[in-house]
Amino acid sequence: MSGILAQTRDVQPLFVAKAINHKLKAIKPELNADSRRDIAKQLDELVAAYDTGRVSLPEYCHKLNSLLAMVA
């Protein structure tokens, strides 16, 4: 049992990372309009914060949900 748990420990982050990729692909095309520069700036700051480790994976996913709602 412990072997199975060890092998599947990274599965949830993998699914979250995949969801993040889908969200980014949905958000980026919507940012071309001048009226959406603020959202584009927020996205750039969020990505930079995640890349530097200032934002956790679940928090990153949650904030992307907020940005996605803004462009939908």
PQR file of N, CA, C, O and H, with PARSE charges and radii, in Angstrom:
ATOM      1  N   MET A   1       0.819  -1.193   0.000 -0.4000 1.5000
ATOM      2  CA  MET A   1       0.000   0.000   0.000 -0.0000 2.0000
ATOM      3  C   MET A   1       0.863   1.257   0.000  0.5500 1.7000
ATOM      4  O   MET A   1       0.572   2.206  -0.729 -0.5500 1.4000
ATOM      5  N   SER A   2       1.906   1.275   0.797 -0.4000 1.5000
ATOM      6  CA  SER A   2       2.760   2.459   0.853 -0.0000 2.0000
ATOM      7  C   SER A   2       3.464   2.684  -0.488  0.5500 1.7000
ATOM      8  O   SER A   2       3.750   3.824  -0.852 -0.5500 1.4000
ATOM      9  H   SER A   2       2.142   0.505   1.390  0.4000 1.0000
ATOM     10  N   GLY A   3       3.740   1.617  -1.215 -0.4000 1.5000
ATOM     11  CA  GLY A   3       4.353   1.750  -2.539 -0.0000 2.0000
ATOM     12  C   GLY A   3       3.422   2.442  -3.523  0.5500 1.7000
ATOM     13  O   GLY A   3       3.851   3.280  -4.316 -0.5500 1.4000
ATOM     14  H   GLY A   3       3.508   0.690  -0.919  0.4000 1.0000
ATOM     15  N   ILE A   4       2.150   2.086  -3.465 -0.4000 1.5000
ATOM     16  CA  ILE A   4       1.151   2.723  -4.339 -0.0000 2.0000
ATOM     17  C   ILE A   4       1.006   4.196  -3.980  0.5500 1.7000
ATOM     18  O   ILE A   4       0.943   5.046  -4.868 -0.5500 1.4000
ATOM     19  H   ILE A   4       1.801   1.405  -2.821  0.4000 1.0000
ATOM     20  N   LEU A   5       0.952   4.502  -2.700 -0.4000 1.5000
ATOM     21  CA  LEU A   5       0.845   5.896  -2.273 -0.0000 2.0000
ATOM     22  C   LEU A   5       2.057   6.710  -2.717  0.5500 1.7000
ATOM     23  O   LEU A   5       1.921   7.859  -3.137 -0.5500 1.4000
ATOM     24  H   LEU A   5       1.003   3.811  -1.978  0.4000 1.0000
ATOM     25  N   ALA A   6       3.218   6.120  -2.623 -0.4000 1.5000
ATOM     26  CA  ALA A   6       4.435   6.825  -3.054 -0.0000 2.0000
ATOM     27  C   ALA A   6       4.412   7.086  -4.556  0.5500 1.7000
ATOM     28  O   ALA A   6       4.857   8.142  -5.008 -0.5500 1.4000
ATOM     29  H   ALA A   6       3.328   5.186  -2.282  0.4000 1.0000
ATOM     30  N   GLN A   7       3.905   6.146  -5.324 -0.4000 1.5000
ATOM     31  CA  GLN A   7       3.868   6.302  -6.772 -0.0000 2.0000
ATOM     32  C   GLN A   7       2.834   7.325  -7.226  0.5500 1.7000
ATOM     33  O   GLN A   7       3.005   7.942  -8.277 -0.5500 1.4000
ATOM     34  H   GLN A   7       3.543   5.289  -4.957  0.4000 1.0000
ATOM     35  N   THR A   8       1.779   7.514  -6.468 -0.4000 1.5000
ATOM     36  CA  THR A   8       0.706   8.423  -6.884 -0.0000 2.0000
ATOM     37  C   THR A   8       0.748   9.769  -6.170  0.5500 1.7000
ATOM     38  O   THR A   8      -0.179  10.567  -6.302 -0.5500 1.4000
ATOM     39  H   THR A   8       1.640   7.013  -5.614  0.4000 1.0000
ATOM     40  N   ARG A   9       1.796  10.024  -5.427 -0.4000 1.5000
ATOM     41  CA  ARG A   9       1.885  11.257  -4.654 -0.0000 2.0000
ATOM     42  C   ARG A   9       1.837  12.504  -5.542  0.5500 1.7000
ATOM     43  O   ARG A   9       1.269  13.514  -5.124 -0.5500 1.4000
ATOM     44  H   ARG A   9       2.550   9.375  -5.319  0.4000 1.0000
ATOM     45  N   ASP A  10       2.400  12.474  -6.730 -0.4000 1.5000
ATOM     46  CA  ASP A  10       2.459  13.635  -7.607 -0.0000 2.0000
ATOM     47  C   ASP A  10       1.309  13.714  -8.605  0.5500 1.7000
ATOM     48  O   ASP A  10       1.317  14.589  -9.471 -0.5500 1.4000
ATOM     49  H   ASP A  10       2.861  11.654  -7.069  0.4000 1.0000
ATOM     50  N   VAL A  11       0.334  12.838  -8.512 -0.4000 1.5000
ATOM     51  CA  VAL A  11      -0.759  12.815  -9.479 -0.0000 2.0000
ATOM     52  C   VAL A  11      -1.620  14.073  -9.383  0.5500 1.7000
ATOM     53  O   VAL A  11      -1.935  14.679 -10.407 -0.5500 1.4000
ATOM     54  H   VAL A  11       0.328  12.127  -7.809  0.4000 1.0000
ATOM     55  N   GLN A  12      -2.003  14.471  -8.180 -0.4000 1.5000
ATOM     56  CA  GLN A  12      -2.849  15.650  -8.038 -0.0000 2.0000
ATOM     57  C   GLN A  12      -2.167  16.902  -8.596  0.5500 1.7000
ATOM     58  O   GLN A  12      -2.798  17.627  -9.364 -0.5500 1.4000
ATOM     59  H   GLN A  12      -1.747  13.979  -7.348  0.4000 1.0000
ATOM     60  N   PRO A  13      -0.904  17.190  -8.246 -0.5600 1.5000
ATOM     61  CA  PRO A  13      -0.249  18.356  -8.852  0.2800 2.0000
ATOM     62  C   PRO A  13      -0.166  18.262 -10.375  0.5500 1.7000
ATOM     63  O   PRO A  13      -0.207  19.282 -11.064 -0.5500 1.4000
ATOM     64  N   LEU A  14      -0.052  17.066 -10.890 -0.4000 1.5000
ATOM     65  CA  LEU A  14      -0.016  16.895 -12.340 -0.0000 2.0000
ATOM     66  C   LEU A  14      -1.340  17.321 -12.958  0.5500 1.7000
ATOM     67  O   LEU A  14      -1.349  18.001 -13.984 -0.5500 1.4000
ATOM     68  H   LEU A  14      -0.019  16.238 -10.330  0.4000 1.0000
ATOM     69  N   PHE A  15      -2.449  16.937 -12.357 -0.4000 1.5000
ATOM     70  CA  PHE A  15      -3.761  17.342 -12.856 -0.0000 2.0000
ATOM     71  C   PHE A  15      -3.970  18.846 -12.721  0.5500 1.7000
ATOM     72  O   PHE A  15      -4.552  19.478 -13.603 -0.5500 1.4000
ATOM     73  H   PHE A  15      -2.441  16.384 -11.523  0.4000 1.0000
ATOM     74  N   VAL A  16      -3.495  19.414 -11.622 -0.4000 1.5000
ATOM     75  CA  VAL A  16      -3.608  20.864 -11.426 -0.0000 2.0000
ATOM     76  C   VAL A  16      -2.779  21.589 -12.482  0.5500 1.7000
ATOM     77  O   VAL A  16      -3.230  22.586 -13.047 -0.5500 1.4000
ATOM     78  H   VAL A  16      -3.022  18.900 -10.906  0.4000 1.0000
ATOM     79  N   ALA A  17      -1.581  21.101 -12.750 -0.4000 1.5000
ATOM     80  CA  ALA A  17      -0.728  21.718 -13.770 -0.0000 2.0000
ATOM     81  C   ALA A  17      -1.381  21.645 -15.147  0.5500 1.7000
ATOM     82  O   ALA A  17      -1.292  22.591 -15.930 -0.5500 1.4000
ATOM     83  H   ALA A  17      -1.215  20.291 -12.291  0.4000 1.0000
ATOM     84  N   LYS A  18      -2.028  20.538 -15.437 -0.4000 1.5000
ATOM     85  CA  LYS A  18      -2.722  20.395 -16.714 -0.0000 2.0000
ATOM     86  C   LYS A  18      -3.899  21.370 -16.796  0.5500 1.7000
ATOM     87  O   LYS A  18      -4.138  21.970 -17.844 -0.5500 1.4000
ATOM     88  H   LYS A  18      -2.100  19.770 -14.801  0.4000 1.0000
ATOM     89  N   ALA A  19      -4.627  21.525 -15.699 -0.4000 1.5000
ATOM     90  CA  ALA A  19      -5.740  22.481 -15.662 -0.0000 2.0000
ATOM     91  C   ALA A  19      -5.227  23.901 -15.857  0.5500 1.7000
ATOM     92  O   ALA A  19      -5.863  24.707 -16.536 -0.5500 1.4000
ATOM     93  H   ALA A  19      -4.433  21.037 -14.847  0.4000 1.0000
ATOM     94  N   ILE A  20      -4.087  24.207 -15.267 -0.4000 1.5000
ATOM     95  CA  ILE A  20      -3.484  25.535 -15.421 -0.0000 2.0000
ATOM     96  C   ILE A  20      -3.149  25.806 -16.875  0.5500 1.7000
ATOM     97  O   ILE A  20      -3.397  26.903 -17.375 -0.5500 1.4000
ATOM     98  H   ILE A  20      -3.570  23.553 -14.715  0.4000 1.0000
ATOM     99  N   ASN A  21      -2.594  24.832 -17.552 -0.4000 1.5000
ATOM    100  CA  ASN A  21      -2.274  25.008 -18.978 -0.0000 2.0000
ATOM    101  C   ASN A  21      -3.523  25.302 -19.790  0.5500 1.7000
ATOM    102  O   ASN A  21      -3.501  26.154 -20.678 -0.5500 1.4000
ATOM    103  H   ASN A  21      -2.392  23.941 -17.146  0.4000 1.0000
ATOM    104  N   HIS A  22      -4.612  24.602 -19.493 -0.4000 1.5000
ATOM    105  CA  HIS A  22      -5.872  24.844 -20.207 -0.0000 2.0000
ATOM    106  C   HIS A  22      -6.394  26.253 -19.936  0.5500 1.7000
ATOM    107  O   HIS A  22      -6.892  26.921 -20.843 -0.5500 1.4000
ATOM    108  H   HIS A  22      -4.630  23.909 -18.772  0.4000 1.0000
ATOM    109  N   LYS A  23      -6.279  26.698 -18.700 -0.4000 1.5000
ATOM    110  CA  LYS A  23      -6.747  28.039 -18.342 -0.0000 2.0000
ATOM    111  C   LYS A  23      -5.916  29.109 -19.033  0.5500 1.7000
ATOM    112  O   LYS A  23      -6.456  30.097 -19.532 -0.5500 1.4000
ATOM    113  H   LYS A  23      -5.874  26.156 -17.963  0.4000 1.0000
ATOM    114  N   LEU A  24      -4.603  28.913 -19.061 -0.4000 1.5000
ATOM    115  CA  LEU A  24      -3.739  29.884 -19.737 -0.0000 2.0000
ATOM    116  C   LEU A  24      -4.065  29.968 -21.225  0.5500 1.7000
ATOM    117  O   LEU A  24      -4.084  31.056 -21.801 -0.5500 1.4000
ATOM    118  H   LEU A  24      -4.164  28.111 -18.656  0.4000 1.0000
ATOM    119  N   LYS A  25      -4.319  28.823 -21.840 -0.4000 1.5000
ATOM    120  CA  LYS A  25      -4.676  28.809 -23.258 -0.0000 2.0000
ATOM    121  C   LYS A  25      -6.012  29.491 -23.514  0.5500 1.7000
ATOM    122  O   LYS A  25      -6.230  30.036 -24.596 -0.5500 1.4000
ATOM    123  H   LYS A  25      -4.304  27.939 -21.372  0.4000 1.0000
ATOM    124  N   ALA A  26      -6.901  29.469 -22.542 -0.4000 1.5000
ATOM    125  CA  ALA A  26      -8.198  30.133 -22.686 -0.0000 2.0000
ATOM    126  C   ALA A  26      -8.098  31.632 -22.440  0.5500 1.7000
ATOM    127  O   ALA A  26      -8.817  32.411 -23.066 -0.5500 1.4000
ATOM    128  H   ALA A  26      -6.724  29.027 -21.662  0.4000 1.0000
ATOM    129  N   ILE A  27      -7.218  32.041 -21.539 -0.4000 1.5000
ATOM    130  CA  ILE A  27      -7.102  33.452 -21.179 -0.0000 2.0000
ATOM    131  C   ILE A  27      -6.307  34.249 -22.209  0.5500 1.7000
ATOM    132  O   ILE A  27      -6.735  35.330 -22.615 -0.5500 1.4000
ATOM    133  H   ILE A  27      -6.634  31.408 -21.030  0.4000 1.0000
ATOM    134  N   LYS A  28      -5.178  33.738 -22.630 -0.4000 1.5000
ATOM    135  CA  LYS A  28      -4.256  34.511 -23.481 -0.0000 2.0000
ATOM    136  C   LYS A  28      -4.883  35.067 -24.756  0.5500 1.7000
ATOM    137  O   LYS A  28      -4.631  36.230 -25.073 -0.5500 1.4000
ATOM    138  H   LYS A  28      -4.831  32.860 -22.300  0.4000 1.0000
ATOM    139  N   PRO A  29      -5.678  34.314 -25.503 -0.5600 1.5000
ATOM    140  CA  PRO A  29      -6.261  34.892 -26.725  0.2800 2.0000
ATOM    141  C   PRO A  29      -7.223  36.048 -26.457  0.5500 1.7000
ATOM    142  O   PRO A  29      -7.458  36.877 -27.336 -0.5500 1.4000
ATOM    143  N   GLU A  30      -7.771  36.107 -25.266 -0.4000 1.5000
ATOM    144  CA  GLU A  30      -8.741  37.145 -24.921 -0.0000 2.0000
ATOM    145  C   GLU A  30      -8.080  38.458 -24.497  0.5500 1.7000
ATOM    146  O   GLU A  30      -8.774  39.441 -24.240 -0.5500 1.4000
ATOM    147  H   GLU A  30      -7.581  35.434 -24.551  0.4000 1.0000
ATOM    148  N   LEU A  31      -6.770  38.483 -24.424 -0.4000 1.5000
ATOM    149  CA  LEU A  31      -6.069  39.659 -23.897 -0.0000 2.0000
ATOM    150  C   LEU A  31      -5.559  40.601 -24.973  0.5500 1.7000
ATOM    151  O   LEU A  31      -4.791  41.513 -24.668 -0.5500 1.4000
ATOM    152  H   LEU A  31      -6.206  37.684 -24.633  0.4000 1.0000
ATOM    153  N   ASN A  32      -5.958  40.411 -26.209 -0.4000 1.5000
ATOM    154  CA  ASN A  32      -5.449  41.229 -27.310 -0.0000 2.0000
ATOM    155  C   ASN A  32      -6.038  42.636 -27.345  0.5500 1.7000
ATOM    156  O   ASN A  32      -5.408  43.540 -27.893 -0.5500 1.4000
ATOM    157  H   ASN A  32      -6.583  39.671 -26.457  0.4000 1.0000
ATOM    158  N   ALA A  33      -7.197  42.846 -26.791 -0.4000 1.5000
ATOM    159  CA  ALA A  33      -7.866  44.148 -26.820 -0.0000 2.0000
ATOM    160  C   ALA A  33      -7.187  45.121 -25.860  0.5500 1.7000
ATOM    161  O   ALA A  33      -6.692  44.723 -24.805 -0.5500 1.4000
ATOM    162  H   ALA A  33      -7.709  42.111 -26.346  0.4000 1.0000
ATOM    163  N   ASP A  34      -7.167  46.392 -26.232 -0.4000 1.5000
ATOM    164  CA  ASP A  34      -6.578  47.415 -25.370 -0.0000 2.0000
ATOM    165  C   ASP A  34      -7.292  47.507 -24.023  0.5500 1.7000
ATOM    166  O   ASP A  34      -6.673  47.832 -23.010 -0.5500 1.4000
ATOM    167  H   ASP A  34      -7.569  46.716 -27.089  0.4000 1.0000
ATOM    168  N   SER A  35      -8.573  47.224 -24.014 -0.4000 1.5000
ATOM    169  CA  SER A  35      -9.353  47.315 -22.778 -0.0000 2.0000
ATOM    170  C   SER A  35      -8.973  46.234 -21.767  0.5500 1.7000
ATOM    171  O   SER A  35      -9.394  46.286 -20.612 -0.5500 1.4000
ATOM    172  H   SER A  35      -9.076  46.959 -24.837  0.4000 1.0000
ATOM    173  N   ARG A  36      -8.197  45.281 -22.189 -0.4000 1.5000
ATOM    174  CA  ARG A  36      -7.831  44.163 -21.312 -0.0000 2.0000
ATOM    175  C   ARG A  36      -6.362  44.212 -20.882  0.5500 1.7000
ATOM    176  O   ARG A  36      -5.818  43.209 -20.421 -0.5500 1.4000
ATOM    177  H   ARG A  36      -7.854  45.238 -23.128  0.4000 1.0000
ATOM    178  N   ARG A  37      -5.729  45.360 -21.030 -0.4000 1.5000
ATOM    179  CA  ARG A  37      -4.317  45.477 -20.650 -0.0000 2.0000
ATOM    180  C   ARG A  37      -4.113  45.223 -19.166  0.5500 1.7000
ATOM    181  O   ARG A  37      -3.104  44.644 -18.764 -0.5500 1.4000
ATOM    182  H   ARG A  37      -6.171  46.175 -21.405  0.4000 1.0000
ATOM    183  N   ASP A  38      -5.078  45.660 -18.342 -0.4000 1.5000
ATOM    184  CA  ASP A  38      -4.966  45.451 -16.902 -0.0000 2.0000
ATOM    185  C   ASP A  38      -4.962  43.958 -16.569  0.5500 1.7000
ATOM    186  O   ASP A  38      -4.208  43.509 -15.706 -0.5500 1.4000
ATOM    187  H   ASP A  38      -5.897  46.130 -18.669  0.4000 1.0000
ATOM    188  N   ILE A  39      -5.806  43.200 -17.255 -0.4000 1.5000
ATOM    189  CA  ILE A  39      -5.868  41.755 -17.023 -0.0000 2.0000
ATOM    190  C   ILE A  39      -4.575  41.101 -17.503  0.5500 1.7000
ATOM    191  O   ILE A  39      -4.057  40.192 -16.855 -0.5500 1.4000
ATOM    192  H   ILE A  39      -6.419  43.564 -17.956  0.4000 1.0000
ATOM    193  N   ALA A  40      -4.057  41.564 -18.634 -0.4000 1.5000
ATOM    194  CA  ALA A  40      -2.801  41.028 -19.151 -0.0000 2.0000
ATOM    195  C   ALA A  40      -1.663  41.296 -18.168  0.5500 1.7000
ATOM    196  O   ALA A  40      -0.805  40.439 -17.953 -0.5500 1.4000
ATOM    197  H   ALA A  40      -4.478  42.303 -19.161  0.4000 1.0000
ATOM    198  N   LYS A  41      -1.660  42.475 -17.581 -0.4000 1.5000
ATOM    199  CA  LYS A  41      -0.631  42.815 -16.591 -0.0000 2.0000
ATOM    200  C   LYS A  41      -0.759  41.925 -15.361  0.5500 1.7000
ATOM    201  O   LYS A  41       0.245  41.449 -14.831 -0.5500 1.4000
ATOM    202  H   LYS A  41      -2.357  43.171 -17.755  0.4000 1.0000
ATOM    203  N   GLN A  42      -1.988  41.699 -14.907 -0.4000 1.5000
ATOM    204  CA  GLN A  42      -2.215  40.819 -13.757 -0.0000 2.0000
ATOM    205  C   GLN A  42      -1.728  39.402 -14.055  0.5500 1.7000
ATOM    206  O   GLN A  42      -1.133  38.747 -13.200 -0.5500 1.4000
ATOM    207  H   GLN A  42      -2.803  42.086 -15.338  0.4000 1.0000
ATOM    208  N   LEU A  43      -1.988  38.937 -15.279 -0.4000 1.5000
ATOM    209  CA  LEU A  43      -1.549  37.599 -15.662 -0.0000 2.0000
ATOM    210  C   LEU A  43      -0.029  37.517 -15.664  0.5500 1.7000
ATOM    211  O   LEU A  43       0.539  36.552 -15.154 -0.5500 1.4000
ATOM    212  H   LEU A  43      -2.472  39.469 -15.975  0.4000 1.0000
ATOM    213  N   ASP A  44       0.634  38.516 -16.232 -0.4000 1.5000
ATOM    214  CA  ASP A  44       2.101  38.525 -16.255 -0.0000 2.0000
ATOM    215  C   ASP A  44       2.676  38.505 -14.844  0.5500 1.7000
ATOM    216  O   ASP A  44       3.635  37.783 -14.570 -0.5500 1.4000
ATOM    217  H   ASP A  44       0.173  39.301 -16.647  0.4000 1.0000
ATOM    218  N   GLU A  45       2.091  39.296 -13.954 -0.4000 1.5000
ATOM    219  CA  GLU A  45       2.559  39.342 -12.566 -0.0000 2.0000
ATOM    220  C   GLU A  45       2.325  38.013 -11.859  0.5500 1.7000
ATOM    221  O   GLU A  45       3.167  37.555 -11.088 -0.5500 1.4000
ATOM    222  H   GLU A  45       1.312  39.882 -14.177  0.4000 1.0000
ATOM    223  N   LEU A  46       1.180  37.400 -12.125 -0.4000 1.5000
ATOM    224  CA  LEU A  46       0.860  36.114 -11.508 -0.0000 2.0000
ATOM    225  C   LEU A  46       1.816  35.024 -11.981  0.5500 1.7000
ATOM    226  O   LEU A  46       2.309  34.236 -11.174 -0.5500 1.4000
ATOM    227  H   LEU A  46       0.496  37.773 -12.752  0.4000 1.0000
ATOM    228  N   VAL A  47       2.077  34.976 -13.271 -0.4000 1.5000
ATOM    229  CA  VAL A  47       2.997  33.975 -13.822 -0.0000 2.0000
ATOM    230  C   VAL A  47       4.392  34.175 -13.231  0.5500 1.7000
ATOM    231  O   VAL A  47       5.053  33.208 -12.850 -0.5500 1.4000
ATOM    232  H   VAL A  47       1.676  35.616 -13.927  0.4000 1.0000
ATOM    233  N   ALA A  48       4.835  35.422 -13.156 -0.4000 1.5000
ATOM    234  CA  ALA A  48       6.158  35.717 -12.586 -0.0000 2.0000
ATOM    235  C   ALA A  48       6.209  35.305 -11.113  0.5500 1.7000
ATOM    236  O   ALA A  48       7.212  34.751 -10.663 -0.5500 1.4000
ATOM    237  H   ALA A  48       4.298  36.207 -13.466  0.4000 1.0000
ATOM    238  N   ALA A  49       5.149  35.567 -10.367 -0.4000 1.5000
ATOM    239  CA  ALA A  49       5.106  35.191  -8.948 -0.0000 2.0000
ATOM    240  C   ALA A  49       5.161  33.676  -8.785  0.5500 1.7000
ATOM    241  O   ALA A  49       5.823  33.168  -7.880 -0.5500 1.4000
ATOM    242  H   ALA A  49       4.334  36.017 -10.733  0.4000 1.0000
ATOM    243  N   TYR A  50       4.472  32.964  -9.653 -0.4000 1.5000
ATOM    244  CA  TYR A  50       4.506  31.504  -9.578 -0.0000 2.0000
ATOM    245  C   TYR A  50       5.889  30.980  -9.956  0.5500 1.7000
ATOM    246  O   TYR A  50       6.421  30.083  -9.302 -0.5500 1.4000
ATOM    247  H   TYR A  50       3.934  33.376 -10.389  0.4000 1.0000
ATOM    248  N   ASP A  51       6.463  31.540 -11.009 -0.4000 1.5000
ATOM    249  CA  ASP A  51       7.776  31.090 -11.470 -0.0000 2.0000
ATOM    250  C   ASP A  51       8.863  31.299 -10.427  0.5500 1.7000
ATOM    251  O   ASP A  51       9.825  30.533 -10.369 -0.5500 1.4000
ATOM    252  H   ASP A  51       6.031  32.269 -11.541  0.4000 1.0000
ATOM    253  N   THR A  52       8.717  32.330  -9.607 -0.4000 1.5000
ATOM    254  CA  THR A  52       9.719  32.604  -8.573 -0.0000 2.0000
ATOM    255  C   THR A  52       9.385  31.939  -7.241  0.5500 1.7000
ATOM    256  O   THR A  52      10.138  32.073  -6.276 -0.5500 1.4000
ATOM    257  H   THR A  52       7.935  32.953  -9.654  0.4000 1.0000
ATOM    258  N   GLY A  53       8.265  31.227  -7.181 -0.4000 1.5000
ATOM    259  CA  GLY A  53       7.911  30.494  -5.982 -0.0000 2.0000
ATOM    260  C   GLY A  53       7.158  31.294  -4.929  0.5500 1.7000
ATOM    261  O   GLY A  53       6.980  30.829  -3.803 -0.5500 1.4000
ATOM    262  H   GLY A  53       7.653  31.118  -7.964  0.4000 1.0000
ATOM    263  N   ARG A  54       6.718  32.492  -5.289 -0.4000 1.5000
ATOM    264  CA  ARG A  54       5.981  33.309  -4.329 -0.0000 2.0000
ATOM    265  C   ARG A  54       4.520  32.916  -4.235  0.5500 1.7000
ATOM    266  O   ARG A  54       3.827  33.341  -3.310 -0.5500 1.4000
ATOM    267  H   ARG A  54       6.862  32.869  -6.204  0.4000 1.0000
ATOM    268  N   VAL A  55       4.034  32.108  -5.179 -0.4000 1.5000
ATOM    269  CA  VAL A  55       2.643  31.656  -5.205 -0.0000 2.0000
ATOM    270  C   VAL A  55       2.644  30.139  -5.319  0.5500 1.7000
ATOM    271  O   VAL A  55       3.350  29.575  -6.154 -0.5500 1.4000
ATOM    272  H   VAL A  55       4.596  31.763  -5.930  0.4000 1.0000
ATOM    273  N   SER A  56       1.858  29.485  -4.486 -0.4000 1.5000
ATOM    274  CA  SER A  56       1.765  28.018  -4.532 -0.0000 2.0000
ATOM    275  C   SER A  56       0.942  27.581  -5.738  0.5500 1.7000
ATOM    276  O   SER A  56       0.229  28.385  -6.339 -0.5500 1.4000
ATOM    277  H   SER A  56       1.284  29.943  -3.807  0.4000 1.0000
ATOM    278  N   LEU A  57       1.044  26.325  -6.080 -0.4000 1.5000
ATOM    279  CA  LEU A  57       0.305  25.783  -7.222 -0.0000 2.0000
ATOM    280  C   LEU A  57      -1.207  25.922  -7.053  0.5500 1.7000
ATOM    281  O   LEU A  57      -1.872  26.366  -7.989 -0.5500 1.4000
ATOM    282  H   LEU A  57       1.623  25.672  -5.592  0.4000 1.0000
ATOM    283  N   PRO A  58      -1.781  25.562  -5.902 -0.5600 1.5000
ATOM    284  CA  PRO A  58      -3.237  25.741  -5.740  0.2800 2.0000
ATOM    285  C   PRO A  58      -3.667  27.212  -5.796  0.5500 1.7000
ATOM    286  O   PRO A  58      -4.714  27.534  -6.357 -0.5500 1.4000
ATOM    287  N   GLU A  59      -2.861  28.092  -5.218 -0.4000 1.5000
ATOM    288  CA  GLU A  59      -3.183  29.525  -5.247 -0.0000 2.0000
ATOM    289  C   GLU A  59      -3.097  30.060  -6.676  0.5500 1.7000
ATOM    290  O   GLU A  59      -3.920  30.876  -7.090 -0.5500 1.4000
ATOM    291  H   GLU A  59      -2.011  27.830  -4.762  0.4000 1.0000
ATOM    292  N   TYR A  60      -2.103  29.599  -7.419 -0.4000 1.5000
ATOM    293  CA  TYR A  60      -1.934  29.975  -8.825 -0.0000 2.0000
ATOM    294  C   TYR A  60      -3.167  29.565  -9.629  0.5500 1.7000
ATOM    295  O   TYR A  60      -3.690  30.347 -10.423 -0.5500 1.4000
ATOM    296  H   TYR A  60      -1.435  28.936  -7.083  0.4000 1.0000
ATOM    297  N   CYS A  61      -3.616  28.348  -9.418 -0.4000 1.5000
ATOM    298  CA  CYS A  61      -4.794  27.843 -10.123 -0.0000 2.0000
ATOM    299  C   CYS A  61      -6.029  28.662  -9.761  0.5500 1.7000
ATOM    300  O   CYS A  61      -6.829  28.996 -10.635 -0.5500 1.4000
ATOM    301  H   CYS A  61      -3.190  27.713  -8.773  0.4000 1.0000
ATOM    302  N   HIS A  62      -6.186  28.986  -8.489 -0.4000 1.5000
ATOM    303  CA  HIS A  62      -7.336  29.769  -8.033 -0.0000 2.0000
ATOM    304  C   HIS A  62      -7.330  31.171  -8.653  0.5500 1.7000
ATOM    305  O   HIS A  62      -8.368  31.663  -9.095 -0.5500 1.4000
ATOM    306  H   HIS A  62      -5.535  28.715  -7.779  0.4000 1.0000
ATOM    307  N   LYS A  63      -6.172  31.800  -8.682 -0.4000 1.5000
ATOM    308  CA  LYS A  63      -6.084  33.145  -9.252 -0.0000 2.0000
ATOM    309  C   LYS A  63      -6.310  33.135 -10.763  0.5500 1.7000
ATOM    310  O   LYS A  63      -6.857  34.084 -11.324 -0.5500 1.4000
ATOM    311  H   LYS A  63      -5.328  31.400  -8.322  0.4000 1.0000
ATOM    312  N   LEU A  64      -5.882  32.053 -11.412 -0.4000 1.5000
ATOM    313  CA  LEU A  64      -6.183  31.927 -12.841 -0.0000 2.0000
ATOM    314  C   LEU A  64      -7.684  31.798 -13.077  0.5500 1.7000
ATOM    315  O   LEU A  64      -8.202  32.302 -14.073 -0.5500 1.4000
ATOM    316  H   LEU A  64      -5.438  31.282 -10.956  0.4000 1.0000
ATOM    317  N   ASN A  65      -8.383  31.125 -12.163 -0.4000 1.5000
ATOM    318  CA  ASN A  65      -9.837  31.039 -12.257 -0.0000 2.0000
ATOM    319  C   ASN A  65     -10.447  32.437 -12.242  0.5500 1.7000
ATOM    320  O   ASN A  65     -11.361  32.727 -13.014 -0.5500 1.4000
ATOM    321  H   ASN A  65      -7.962  30.717 -11.353  0.4000 1.0000
ATOM    322  N   SER A  66      -9.946  33.294 -11.372 -0.4000 1.5000
ATOM    323  CA  SER A  66     -10.448  34.664 -11.289 -0.0000 2.0000
ATOM    324  C   SER A  66     -10.210  35.429 -12.581  0.5500 1.7000
ATOM    325  O   SER A  66     -11.096  36.132 -13.067 -0.5500 1.4000
ATOM    326  H   SER A  66      -9.203  33.059 -10.745  0.4000 1.0000
ATOM    327  N   LEU A  67      -9.003  35.289 -13.136 -0.4000 1.5000
ATOM    328  CA  LEU A  67      -8.690  35.969 -14.396 -0.0000 2.0000
ATOM    329  C   LEU A  67      -9.536  35.429 -15.542  0.5500 1.7000
ATOM    330  O   LEU A  67      -9.981  36.181 -16.409 -0.5500 1.4000
ATOM    331  H   LEU A  67      -8.283  34.718 -12.741  0.4000 1.0000
ATOM    332  N   LEU A  68      -9.749  34.135 -15.534 -0.4000 1.5000
ATOM    333  CA  LEU A  68     -10.578  33.513 -16.566 -0.0000 2.0000
ATOM    334  C   LEU A  68     -12.001  34.036 -16.497  0.5500 1.7000
ATOM    335  O   LEU A  68     -12.629  34.265 -17.531 -0.5500 1.4000
ATOM    336  H   LEU A  68      -9.387  33.524 -14.830  0.4000 1.0000
ATOM    337  N   ALA A  69     -12.508  34.225 -15.307 -0.4000 1.5000
ATOM    338  CA  ALA A  69     -13.849  34.785 -15.134 -0.0000 2.0000
ATOM    339  C   ALA A  69     -13.923  36.216 -15.653  0.5500 1.7000
ATOM    340  O   ALA A  69     -14.967  36.639 -16.150 -0.5500 1.4000
ATOM    341  H   ALA A  69     -11.997  34.039 -14.467  0.4000 1.0000
ATOM    342  N   MET A  70     -12.841  36.957 -15.545 -0.4000 1.5000
ATOM    343  CA  MET A  70     -12.816  38.342 -16.027 -0.0000 2.0000
ATOM    344  C   MET A  70     -12.871  38.425 -17.548  0.5500 1.7000
ATOM    345  O   MET A  70     -13.429  39.376 -18.096 -0.5500 1.4000
ATOM    346  H   MET A  70     -11.993  36.614 -15.141  0.4000 1.0000
ATOM    347  N   VAL A  71     -12.306  37.456 -18.224 -0.4000 1.5000
ATOM    348  CA  VAL A  71     -12.280  37.499 -19.694 -0.0000 2.0000
ATOM    349  C   VAL A  71     -13.432  36.748 -20.322  0.5500 1.7000
ATOM    350  O   VAL A  71     -13.674  36.877 -21.522 -0.5500 1.4000
ATOM    351  H   VAL A  71     -11.853  36.683 -17.780  0.4000 1.0000
ATOM    352  N   ALA A  72     -14.148  35.965 -19.533 -0.4000 1.5000
ATOM    353  CA  ALA A  72     -15.262  35.172 -20.086 -0.0000 2.0000
ATOM    354  C   ALA A  72     -16.475  36.020 -20.377  0.5500 1.7000
ATOM    355  O   ALA A  72     -17.491  35.505 -20.843 -0.5500 1.4000
ATOM    356  H   ALA A  72     -13.951  35.860 -18.558  0.4000 1.0000
TER
END
